[in-house]
Amino acid sequence: MNRENALAAIWASVYCVSLVLVVALFDHLGVQPYWTVPFVIVVLPFMVAFALTPFQSPRRRGVS
């Protein structure tokens, strides 16, 4: 497994765990699905990707 595949697996794991936690939190707080679904589909993936940016490999410049 190379670095990109490991990062993809970590991203999927973190997204799934955060998905469960966010949905449980929103359900506990009584937030309507009208707000929960867009948050989970649009915002949460970007938050997970942003949290994992320090682990991404630097881009190689000048390599085709």
TITORBA-733060 format. One record per atom (N, C-alpha, C): y, x, z; atom name. Coordinates in nm, 2 decimals. Example, Ala and Ser with C-alpha at 12.3 -4.5 7.8 and 13.67 -1.06 7.14 Angstrom:
<lumvexs>
LUMVEX       c2       c1       c3    a
LUMVEX    -0.57     1.32     0.78    N
LUMVEX    -0.45     1.23     0.78   CA
LUMVEX    -0.33     1.32     0.78    C
LUMVEX    -0.22     1.28     0.71    N
LUMVEX    -0.11     1.37     0.71   CA
LUMVEX     0.00     1.29     0.79    C
</lumvexs>
This chain:
<lumvexs>
LUMVEX       c2       c1       c3    a
LUMVEX    -0.12     0.08     0.00    N
LUMVEX     0.00     0.00     0.00   CA
LUMVEX     0.12     0.09     0.00    C
LUMVEX     0.21     0.06    -0.10    N
LUMVEX     0.33     0.15    -0.10   CA
LUMVEX     0.44     0.08    -0.02    C
LUMVEX     0.56     0.15    -0.01    N
LUMVEX     0.67     0.10     0.08   CA
LUMVEX     0.72    -0.03     0.04    C
LUMVEX     0.73    -0.06    -0.09    N
LUMVEX     0.78    -0.19    -0.13   CA
LUMVEX     0.69    -0.31    -0.10    C
LUMVEX     0.56    -0.28    -0.11    N
LUMVEX     0.46    -0.39    -0.07   CA
LUMVEX     0.46    -0.41     0.08    C
LUMVEX     0.48    -0.30     0.15    N
LUMVEX     0.48    -0.32     0.30   CA
LUMVEX     0.61    -0.39     0.34    C
LUMVEX     0.72    -0.36     0.28    N
LUMVEX     0.84    -0.43     0.31   CA
LUMVEX     0.83    -0.58     0.27    C
LUMVEX     0.77    -0.61     0.16    N
LUMVEX     0.75    -0.75     0.12   CA
LUMVEX     0.66    -0.82     0.23    C
LUMVEX     0.55    -0.76     0.27    N
LUMVEX     0.47    -0.82     0.37   CA
LUMVEX     0.54    -0.84     0.50    C
LUMVEX     0.62    -0.74     0.54    N
LUMVEX     0.70    -0.76     0.67   CA
LUMVEX     0.80    -0.87     0.65    C
LUMVEX     0.87    -0.88     0.53    N
LUMVEX     0.96    -0.98     0.51   CA
LUMVEX     0.90    -1.12     0.52    C
LUMVEX     0.78    -1.14     0.46    N
LUMVEX     0.71    -1.26     0.47   CA
LUMVEX     0.67    -1.30     0.61    C
LUMVEX     0.63    -1.20     0.69    N
LUMVEX     0.59    -1.23     0.83   CA
LUMVEX     0.71    -1.26     0.91    C
LUMVEX     0.82    -1.19     0.90    N
LUMVEX     0.94    -1.22     0.97   CA
LUMVEX     0.99    -1.36     0.93    C
LUMVEX     0.99    -1.39     0.81    N
LUMVEX     1.04    -1.52     0.76   CA
LUMVEX     0.95    -1.63     0.82    C
LUMVEX     0.82    -1.62     0.82    N
LUMVEX     0.74    -1.72     0.87   CA
LUMVEX     0.76    -1.74     1.02    C
LUMVEX     0.77    -1.63     1.09    N
LUMVEX     0.79    -1.65     1.24   CA
LUMVEX     0.93    -1.71     1.27    C
LUMVEX     1.03    -1.66     1.20    N
LUMVEX     1.16    -1.72     1.22   CA
LUMVEX     1.17    -1.86     1.17    C
LUMVEX     1.09    -1.90     1.07    N
LUMVEX     1.09    -2.04     1.02   CA
LUMVEX     1.03    -2.13     1.13    C
LUMVEX     0.92    -2.09     1.19    N
LUMVEX     0.87    -2.17     1.30   CA
LUMVEX     0.96    -2.18     1.42    C
LUMVEX     1.02    -2.07     1.45    N
LUMVEX     1.12    -2.07     1.57   CA
LUMVEX     1.24    -2.15     1.54    C
LUMVEX     1.30    -2.14     1.42    N
LUMVEX     1.42    -2.22     1.39   CA
LUMVEX     1.39    -2.37     1.38    C
LUMVEX     1.28    -2.41     1.32    N
LUMVEX     1.24    -2.55     1.31   CA
LUMVEX     1.21    -2.60     1.45    C
LUMVEX     1.15    -2.53     1.54    N
LUMVEX     1.12    -2.58     1.67   CA
LUMVEX     1.25    -2.59     1.75    C
LUMVEX     1.34    -2.49     1.73    N
LUMVEX     1.47    -2.50     1.80   CA
LUMVEX     1.55    -2.62     1.76    C
LUMVEX     1.56    -2.64     1.63    N
LUMVEX     1.64    -2.75     1.57   CA
LUMVEX     1.58    -2.88     1.62    C
LUMVEX     1.44    -2.89     1.62    N
LUMVEX     1.38    -3.01     1.67   CA
LUMVEX     1.41    -3.04     1.82    C
LUMVEX     1.41    -2.93     1.90    N
LUMVEX     1.44    -2.94     2.04   CA
LUMVEX     1.58    -2.98     2.06    C
LUMVEX     1.67    -2.93     1.98    N
LUMVEX     1.81    -2.97     1.99   CA
LUMVEX     1.85    -3.10     1.93    C
LUMVEX     1.75    -3.16     1.86    N
LUMVEX     1.78    -3.29     1.80   CA
LUMVEX     1.85    -3.28     1.67    C
LUMVEX     1.85    -3.17     1.60    N
LUMVEX     1.92    -3.16     1.47   CA
LUMVEX     1.85    -3.23     1.37    C
LUMVEX     1.92    -3.31     1.29    N
LUMVEX     1.85    -3.39     1.18   CA
LUMVEX     1.80    -3.30     1.07    C
LUMVEX     1.69    -3.34     1.00    N
LUMVEX     1.64    -3.27     0.89   CA
LUMVEX     1.74    -3.25     0.78    C
LUMVEX     1.84    -3.33     0.77    N
LUMVEX     1.94    -3.31     0.67   CA
LUMVEX     2.01    -3.18     0.68    C
LUMVEX     2.02    -3.12     0.80    N
LUMVEX     2.08    -2.99     0.82   CA
LUMVEX     1.97    -2.88     0.83    C
LUMVEX     1.85    -2.92     0.88    N
LUMVEX     1.75    -2.82     0.90   CA
LUMVEX     1.69    -2.76     0.77    C
LUMVEX     1.66    -2.85     0.68    N
LUMVEX     1.60    -2.81     0.55   CA
LUMVEX     1.69    -2.72     0.47    C
LUMVEX     1.82    -2.75     0.45    N
LUMVEX     1.90    -2.65     0.37   CA
LUMVEX     1.92    -2.52     0.45    C
LUMVEX     1.92    -2.52     0.58    N
LUMVEX     1.93    -2.40     0.65   CA
LUMVEX     1.81    -2.31     0.63    C
LUMVEX     1.69    -2.37     0.64    N
LUMVEX     1.57    -2.30     0.63   CA
LUMVEX     1.55    -2.25     0.48    C
LUMVEX     1.59    -2.32     0.38    N
LUMVEX     1.57    -2.29     0.24   CA
LUMVEX     1.67    -2.19     0.19    C
LUMVEX     1.80    -2.20     0.24    N
LUMVEX     1.91    -2.12     0.18   CA
LUMVEX     1.95    -2.01     0.27    C
LUMVEX     1.98    -2.04     0.40    N
LUMVEX     2.04    -1.94     0.49   CA
LUMVEX     1.93    -1.84     0.55    C
LUMVEX     1.82    -1.89     0.59    N
LUMVEX     1.72    -1.81     0.66   CA
LUMVEX     1.67    -1.70     0.58    C
LUMVEX     1.63    -1.72     0.45    N
LUMVEX     1.59    -1.60     0.37   CA
LUMVEX     1.69    -1.49     0.36    C
LUMVEX     1.82    -1.52     0.35    N
LUMVEX     1.92    -1.42     0.34   CA
LUMVEX     1.94    -1.35     0.48    C
LUMVEX     1.92    -1.42     0.59    N
LUMVEX     1.93    -1.36     0.72   CA
LUMVEX     1.82    -1.26     0.74    C
LUMVEX     1.70    -1.30     0.70    N
LUMVEX     1.58    -1.21     0.71   CA
LUMVEX     1.60    -1.09     0.62    C
LUMVEX     1.64    -1.11     0.50    N
LUMVEX     1.67    -0.99     0.41   CA
LUMVEX     1.77    -0.90     0.46    C
LUMVEX     1.88    -0.96     0.52    N
LUMVEX     1.99    -0.87     0.57   CA
LUMVEX     1.94    -0.79     0.69    C
LUMVEX     1.85    -0.86     0.78    N
LUMVEX     1.80    -0.79     0.89   CA
LUMVEX     1.71    -0.67     0.86    C
LUMVEX     1.64    -0.68     0.74    N
LUMVEX     1.55    -0.58     0.70   CA
LUMVEX     1.61    -0.47     0.60    C
LUMVEX     1.74    -0.48     0.58    N
LUMVEX     1.81    -0.39     0.49   CA
LUMVEX     1.80    -0.24     0.53    C
LUMVEX     1.80    -0.21     0.66    N
LUMVEX     1.78    -0.07     0.70   CA
LUMVEX     1.65    -0.01     0.66    C
LUMVEX     1.55    -0.09     0.63    N
LUMVEX     1.42    -0.04     0.60   CA
LUMVEX     1.39    -0.02     0.45    C
LUMVEX     1.49    -0.07     0.37    N
LUMVEX     1.47    -0.05     0.23   CA
LUMVEX     1.49     0.09     0.18    C
LUMVEX     1.42     0.13     0.08    N
LUMVEX     1.43     0.27     0.03   CA
LUMVEX     1.56     0.28    -0.05    C
LUMVEX     1.62     0.39    -0.05    N
LUMVEX     1.75     0.41    -0.12   CA
LUMVEX     1.72     0.40    -0.27    C
LUMVEX     1.81     0.35    -0.35    N
LUMVEX     1.79     0.34    -0.49   CA
LUMVEX     1.81     0.48    -0.55    C
LUMVEX     1.72     0.51    -0.65    N
LUMVEX     1.73     0.63    -0.72   CA
LUMVEX     1.83     0.62    -0.84    C
LUMVEX     1.92     0.70    -0.84    N
LUMVEX     2.02     0.70    -0.95   CA
LUMVEX     1.98     0.80    -1.06    C
LUMVEX     2.00     0.75    -1.18    N
LUMVEX     1.97     0.84    -1.30   CA
LUMVEX     1.82     0.84    -1.34    C
LUMVEX     1.74     0.76    -1.27    N
LUMVEX     1.60     0.76    -1.31   CA
LUMVEX     1.57     0.63    -1.39    C
LUMVEX     1.51     0.65    -1.50    N
LUMVEX     1.48     0.53    -1.59   CA
LUMVEX     1.35     0.47    -1.56    C
</lumvexs>
